[in-house]
Amino acid sequence: MSIENKAFVIIPVFNEEEKIVEVILNTQKVFNNILCIDDGSTDSTLSKIKKLKSVQFVSHIMNCGQGTSIL
């Protein structure tokens, strides 16, 4: 089994609607397992993540900061 199948990429996001799809698609070129942690975004970041296949996500109801997001 290659590292691409073993590794889990965590992408913390907050109001990243303009770039999140590009970041995820580029990451999927190398890694299969992606978890996005939406830290209470108030834009369309979460809806864009939900439309992508094979991406898991967690969503906070309010912004907690990056440190809390990846705990």
ABEGO torsion letter per residue (X at the ends): XBAAAABBBBBBBBGAAAAAAAAAAAAAAABABBBBBBBGBABAAAAAAAABBGBBBBBBABBAEAAAAAX
